Amino acid sequence: MKVIEKRNIYLTFSTTLIIASWILIAVFGLRAGIDLKGGTSWQIYFPDLKNTVHEDQIRSIFVADNVEAFVTSASDGSFIVRTKDLSEEDHQKYRKILIEKLGSLEEKSFSSIGPIIGSELKRKSIWAIFAVMVGISLYIAYAFRKVSGSVQSWKYGVITLMTLVHDVSIPAGLLALLGKWKGVEIDTNFIVALLFVMGFSVHDTIVVFDRVRENLLTNRGKINFGETINQSIKETFARSINTSFTLVLVLVALLFFGPATLFYFILTILVGTIFGTYSSIFIASPVLYLWGRGK
């Protein structure tokens, strides 16, 4: 595999994706769900009128009371209503109105979170992502402290941090686009998905780096640094792809046949897994070469 020789293509492609993701986030922003800003999420279903009820009919009931409501339909025919924090009295009030105007109603879920708790969760979520990224990078720098060859151990940690930023930015940019286009909101599930992606991605990165470290010792004086990295990628490529592919198969199945409420959670993990595997092979290794080629 000639990954090092074609490094400019891979690095340009990833840089373009990261910049595009950051632009989407800056322009559209990330729509915070009730977990992060407070509010009510109410999933309802009309068994007798499942093909005739529309989102606008439900939304108009709340608008009549000057209550802003975001209504989206789920794949199972139910509707997810997101509003400000509703009291139990308001909950029963709107439930009664919906039954009077639209017929029998089944409640699949009802959750309400106050704005103070939502703000605290948002702050802790940001710190969790930051702490995990820095912690992983420091651990890798420590684990490779005795590495001999062309690159100091701290550079392995910094490169890992760069790939994690890559792996987090692309799903976040996608959610920003979907938030503008489909009204998708991020919640604590999104944070969990990002943490999962980082853990999975760094696992592949460590495997490649560790093989590079072994081959640097084995091939010392025999082949150059770029050829050593290419050899290491070739030796770990099948394992990385096969491991990721089995996870992708499961995620695709869940995406189409899993619960509607977890669709975007699963989509985030799926996108992150694909680009996390890509970054471990086609981003981390070329950057490692660029930092160590002069030695």
C-alpha positions as CSV (number, residue, x, y, z in Angstrom):
1,M,0.0,0.0,0.0
2,K,1.4,3.4,-1.0
3,V,-0.4,5.6,1.6
4,I,2.7,7.8,2.2
5,E,3.2,8.5,-1.5
6,K,-0.4,9.6,-1.8
7,R,-0.5,11.4,1.5
8,N,-1.4,14.8,-0.1
9,I,-4.6,13.4,-1.5
10,Y,-5.7,12.0,1.8
11,L,-4.7,15.0,3.9
12,T,-6.4,17.4,1.4
13,F,-9.6,15.4,1.5
14,S,-9.8,15.3,5.3
15,T,-8.8,19.0,5.6
16,T,-11.6,19.9,3.3
17,L,-14.1,17.9,5.3
18,I,-13.0,19.4,8.6
19,I,-13.2,23.0,7.2
20,A,-16.6,22.3,5.7
21,S,-17.8,20.8,9.0
22,W,-16.6,23.8,11.0
23,I,-18.3,26.2,8.5
24,L,-21.6,24.3,8.9
25,I,-21.3,24.5,12.7
26,A,-20.5,28.2,12.6
27,V,-23.3,29.1,10.2
28,F,-26.1,26.8,11.3
29,G,-25.0,26.0,14.8
30,L,-25.9,22.8,16.7
31,R,-29.6,22.7,17.9
32,A,-29.5,21.8,21.5
33,G,-32.1,19.3,22.6
34,I,-34.1,19.4,25.9
35,D,-31.3,17.5,27.6
36,L,-28.9,20.4,27.1
37,K,-31.2,23.4,27.3
38,G,-34.3,22.2,29.2
39,G,-37.7,21.6,27.8
40,T,-40.2,18.8,27.2
41,S,-40.1,15.9,24.7
42,W,-43.4,14.1,24.1
43,Q,-43.8,11.2,21.8
44,I,-47.5,10.5,20.9
45,Y,-49.3,8.2,18.5
46,F,-52.8,8.2,17.0
47,P,-53.7,4.6,16.3
48,D,-57.0,5.4,14.6
49,L,-55.8,8.2,12.4
50,K,-52.2,7.2,11.8
51,N,-52.4,8.1,8.1
52,T,-54.4,11.3,8.3
53,V,-52.8,13.3,11.2
54,H,-50.1,15.8,10.1
55,E,-47.4,17.7,11.9
56,D,-49.1,21.0,11.3
57,Q,-52.3,19.9,13.0
58,I,-50.4,19.1,16.2
59,R,-48.3,22.2,16.0
60,S,-51.4,24.5,15.6
61,I,-52.8,23.3,19.0
62,F,-49.7,24.6,20.8
63,V,-49.4,27.8,18.6
64,A,-52.9,28.7,19.6
65,D,-51.6,29.1,23.1
66,N,-48.5,31.0,21.9
67,V,-46.3,28.0,22.8
68,E,-43.5,27.3,20.3
69,A,-43.5,23.6,19.4
70,F,-41.3,21.6,17.1
71,V,-43.1,18.5,15.7
72,T,-41.4,15.7,13.8
73,S,-42.8,12.4,12.6
74,A,-41.1,9.1,13.4
75,S,-40.8,6.1,11.1
76,D,-43.3,4.2,13.2
77,G,-46.1,6.7,12.6
78,S,-45.8,8.5,15.9
79,F,-44.9,12.2,16.4
80,I,-42.3,13.7,18.6
81,V,-43.3,17.1,20.1
82,R,-40.6,19.4,21.6
83,T,-41.7,22.4,23.6
84,K,-40.7,24.5,26.6
85,D,-40.7,22.8,30.0
86,L,-44.4,21.8,30.5
87,S,-45.9,21.2,33.9
88,E,-48.0,18.1,34.6
89,E,-51.0,20.4,34.5
90,D,-50.1,21.6,31.0
91,H,-49.3,18.0,30.0
92,Q,-52.8,16.8,30.8
93,K,-54.3,20.0,29.3
94,Y,-52.7,19.4,25.9
95,R,-53.4,15.7,26.0
96,K,-57.1,16.4,26.5
97,I,-57.1,18.9,23.6
98,L,-55.3,16.5,21.3
99,I,-57.8,13.8,22.0
100,E,-60.8,16.1,21.5
101,K,-59.5,17.4,18.1
102,L,-57.6,14.4,16.7
103,G,-59.0,11.3,18.3
104,S,-57.6,8.6,20.6
105,L,-54.0,9.1,21.6
106,E,-51.3,6.8,23.0
107,E,-48.3,8.3,24.8
108,K,-45.1,6.5,24.1
109,S,-42.9,8.8,26.2
110,F,-43.0,12.1,28.1
111,S,-39.9,13.7,29.6
112,S,-39.3,17.2,31.0
113,I,-36.0,18.8,32.1
114,G,-35.6,22.2,33.7
115,P,-33.3,24.8,32.1
116,I,-30.9,24.8,35.1
117,I,-30.3,21.0,34.8
118,G,-30.0,21.3,31.0
119,S,-27.4,24.0,31.3
120,E,-25.4,21.9,33.8
121,L,-25.6,18.9,31.5
122,K,-24.3,21.0,28.5
123,R,-21.4,22.2,30.5
124,K,-20.4,18.8,31.8
125,S,-20.8,17.3,28.3
126,I,-18.3,19.8,26.8
127,W,-15.8,19.1,29.6
128,A,-16.3,15.3,29.1
129,I,-15.3,15.5,25.4
130,F,-12.4,17.8,26.2
131,A,-11.1,15.6,29.0
132,V,-11.4,12.4,27.0
133,M,-9.5,13.9,24.0
134,V,-6.7,15.3,26.2
135,G,-6.5,12.2,28.4
136,I,-6.2,9.9,25.5
137,S,-3.4,12.0,23.9
138,L,-1.5,12.1,27.2
139,Y,-1.8,8.4,27.7
140,I,-0.5,7.6,24.2
141,A,2.4,10.0,24.7
142,Y,3.2,8.2,28.0
143,A,2.7,4.7,26.4
144,F,5.2,5.5,23.6
145,R,7.8,7.2,25.9
146,K,10.4,4.5,25.3
147,V,9.9,4.4,21.5
148,S,13.1,4.6,19.5
149,G,13.2,5.8,16.0
150,S,12.2,8.9,14.1
151,V,9.5,10.5,16.2
152,Q,9.4,11.5,19.9
153,S,6.6,10.0,22.0
154,W,4.8,13.3,22.6
155,K,4.2,13.6,18.8
156,Y,2.3,10.3,18.8
157,G,-0.1,11.9,21.4
158,V,-0.5,15.1,19.4
159,I,-1.2,13.2,16.2
160,T,-3.8,11.2,18.0
161,L,-5.4,14.4,19.2
162,M,-5.5,15.7,15.6
163,T,-7.3,12.5,14.4
164,L,-9.8,12.8,17.3
165,V,-10.6,16.3,16.3
166,H,-11.1,15.0,12.7
167,D,-13.4,12.2,13.9
168,V,-15.5,14.5,16.1
169,S,-15.8,17.4,13.6
170,I,-17.3,15.5,10.7
171,P,-20.3,13.9,12.6
172,A,-20.9,17.3,14.3
173,G,-20.9,19.1,11.0
174,L,-23.4,16.5,9.7
175,L,-25.7,17.1,12.7
176,A,-25.4,20.9,12.1
177,L,-26.6,20.4,8.5
178,L,-29.4,18.0,9.6
179,G,-30.4,20.5,12.3
180,K,-31.0,23.2,9.7
181,W,-32.5,20.9,7.1
182,K,-34.5,18.4,9.3
183,G,-34.7,20.2,12.7
184,V,-32.5,17.5,14.3
185,E,-31.4,18.4,17.9
186,I,-28.4,17.1,19.7
187,D,-28.7,15.7,23.2
188,T,-26.8,13.6,25.7
189,N,-27.1,10.6,23.2
190,F,-25.0,12.7,20.8
191,I,-22.3,13.2,23.4
192,V,-22.2,9.5,24.2
193,A,-21.9,8.8,20.5
194,L,-18.9,11.1,20.1
195,L,-17.2,9.5,23.1
196,F,-17.8,6.1,21.6
197,V,-16.4,7.2,18.3
198,M,-13.2,8.6,20.0
199,G,-12.7,5.4,21.9
200,F,-13.1,3.2,18.8
201,S,-11.0,5.5,16.6
202,V,-8.1,5.7,19.0
203,H,-8.1,1.9,19.3
204,D,-7.3,1.6,15.6
205,T,-4.7,4.4,15.7
206,I,-2.8,2.7,18.5
207,V,-2.7,-0.6,16.6
208,V,-1.1,1.1,13.6
209,F,1.3,3.2,15.7
210,D,2.4,0.1,17.7
211,R,3.2,-1.8,14.5
212,V,5.2,1.2,13.3
213,R,7.1,1.1,16.5
214,E,7.9,-2.6,16.2
215,N,8.9,-2.2,12.5
216,L,11.2,0.7,13.3
217,L,13.2,-1.6,15.5
218,T,13.1,-4.5,13.1
219,N,13.9,-2.5,9.9
220,R,16.5,-0.2,11.4
221,G,19.1,0.5,8.7
222,K,17.2,-1.6,6.1
223,I,14.4,0.5,4.7
224,N,13.5,4.2,5.1
225,F,10.9,5.7,7.4
226,G,8.2,6.0,4.7
227,E,8.5,2.4,3.6
228,T,8.3,1.3,7.3
229,I,5.0,3.1,7.7
230,N,3.6,1.6,4.5
231,Q,4.6,-1.8,5.7
232,S,3.0,-1.3,9.0
233,I,-0.3,-0.1,7.4
234,K,-0.3,-3.1,5.1
235,E,0.1,-5.5,8.1
236,T,-2.7,-3.9,10.1
237,F,-5.0,-2.9,7.2
238,A,-7.1,-6.0,7.0
239,R,-7.6,-6.2,10.8
240,S,-8.7,-2.5,11.0
241,I,-11.2,-2.8,8.0
242,N,-12.6,-6.2,9.2
243,T,-13.2,-4.9,12.7
244,S,-14.8,-1.7,11.5
245,F,-16.9,-3.5,8.9
246,T,-18.5,-5.9,11.4
247,L,-19.5,-2.8,13.5
248,V,-20.8,-1.0,10.4
249,L,-23.0,-4.0,9.6
250,V,-24.6,-3.9,13.0
251,L,-25.1,-0.1,12.9
252,V,-26.7,-0.2,9.4
253,A,-29.1,-2.9,10.7
254,L,-30.0,-0.7,13.7
255,L,-30.3,2.3,11.5
256,F,-33.0,0.8,9.4
257,F,-34.7,-1.6,11.9
258,G,-33.9,0.0,15.3
259,P,-36.1,2.4,17.3
260,A,-36.8,5.7,15.6
261,T,-35.8,7.7,18.6
262,L,-32.2,6.4,18.3
263,F,-31.9,7.0,14.5
264,Y,-29.6,10.0,14.7
265,F,-27.6,8.5,17.7
266,I,-26.8,5.5,15.5
267,L,-26.2,7.6,12.5
268,T,-23.6,9.6,14.4
269,I,-21.8,6.5,15.5
270,L,-21.9,5.1,12.0
271,V,-20.4,8.2,10.4
272,G,-17.8,8.5,13.2
273,T,-16.8,4.9,12.9
274,I,-16.2,5.1,9.1
275,F,-14.2,8.3,9.3
276,G,-12.5,7.2,12.5
277,T,-11.2,4.1,10.7
278,Y,-10.2,6.3,7.7
279,S,-8.2,8.7,9.9
280,S,-6.3,5.9,11.7
281,I,-4.9,4.7,8.4
282,F,-4.9,7.6,6.0
283,I,-4.4,10.6,8.4
284,A,-2.4,9.5,11.4
285,S,0.2,7.7,9.4
286,P,1.0,10.4,6.8
287,V,1.2,13.0,9.6
288,L,3.6,10.7,11.5
289,Y,5.7,10.5,8.4
290,L,5.8,14.3,7.9
291,W,7.0,14.8,11.4
292,G,9.7,12.1,11.3
293,R,10.9,12.0,7.7
294,G,13.9,14.2,8.4
295,K,15.4,11.9,10.9
